[in-house]
Amino acid sequence: VDITPPPGLPLFGYSRARTGDAAGVRTRLYARALYLEDARGEHVVLVQCDLGAISALLHLQVARAIVQETGISIDRLLIGATHTYAGPGGYFGVAYYNYWGSNRPGYDPHIVTFLTERIANAVLAAYRTRAPAKIAIGYTTIFGLTHNRSIEAYNNNKSQIISEEALWTMLPEYRAVDPTFTMLRVDRIVGAGTQPLGAFTNFAIHGTAVPSSNDLYSGDVHAAAERALEWAIQRHYGVQTEVIHALTNGAEGDVAPAFTTQNFAEAEQLGLTLATKAFDLFQDL
């Protein structure tokens, strides 16, 4: 479901370093939802949003909007964000994030209502179209797309986990990251076979390939990775219906995208590379 708000809102991320509000759209922002229920009737909803972060307020509001029809209570609802620095701000229930998280301060009840309705619609659409399915979970490691932007602080940690494979082949800032890319693949059961429905994934990378000078809504690296995997699945498997790639952010901390220059082209190229590696894992699963 499209969650792109109208232009004019403050942009989340980069705090006061950014000068202007959103003047338009580079890539539209989406909420993607997966409803999962096992044979015992245990159910959860996994939601991904092209937003800078998820607020407790938004989580609560969405839960209230869906519980009557779906039976999904707040403890069975996970909402994760991509952590793009080019989404809207002003929807947090804590003053700190509304004040410091965007280029200008303020809480906007209208964007809370807007996002709540759109995200709830994504959940309800998933719930209403539920059908027998199969799932698989796996992971891979991806080095080279991220680096540690604060390597001196990292080196002060008492313990460090570094892949032996990467130890001798990469600069310290490129191996001092969490390289784990995790995927939940979901296929609908169709007749005697299956048809891919999509994937819910998690990878640690800041949504900062687009610079602070940007004044357009953008999903950054994640938007390119989301769309590219969705298209690859449709082409490879001949799927005519919509598929989703719900990419959420991991423990990104100081894990920044490995761009040469901050711009849309770099964001798209990093996203395409990430999607290529994601598709390899998707096929393996």
C-alpha angles and dihedrals in degrees: 000000000000111000098174108136124211118275120269101066123118114262119241118232135042086053113218092348088086116081108200144042123245108295097180146322132294097170123005117243122236143190115217121193136192121193113203127188127171130211091271093056095253107147142185137173122222114199130184123194132191090232137118093246143336119251125214087234092057091046091053094045093051091048090053091050096053107032098085096057101031104030087228108144124199093265090059095049120088118185117184130181135214091225094231112174090214102066127099124283134202101073100103126116091216119076093217094067094042089052103040104020098075141040090264131022129249147101116246116197090189094062089047090054092044095050093042093054094045096046091045089052090055091052093047091049090053092047095048093050096046116142139158111301146165126228136198130188127203145137144216135190121247120194128176100042094080139040137186108258092196104045095155091059091044091055089058091064114113092226131027131189112210126171112245088218092058097038098089100028105053141054114258095254091055095053098040091084140089102259097182116127110189125194137190108196118200125195127180116230107242116181108305093341143041138255123207114251096178145263141278109212141178130204133158111240130125117242092233107109086107110071130240090252089069116110099183131094106254138168089213117201092345095058092057092046092048096051096040093055092045091053093044091053092049093049098042097045097033092239112172096186127073119282126191137219107195104191116187129184124253129204093318096166103145093349104125129181113265097242126156093206127008108247143114093267092057091047091052094046093050089048093050091051091049090050092052091056090043091054091054089055092044090056092046090054 
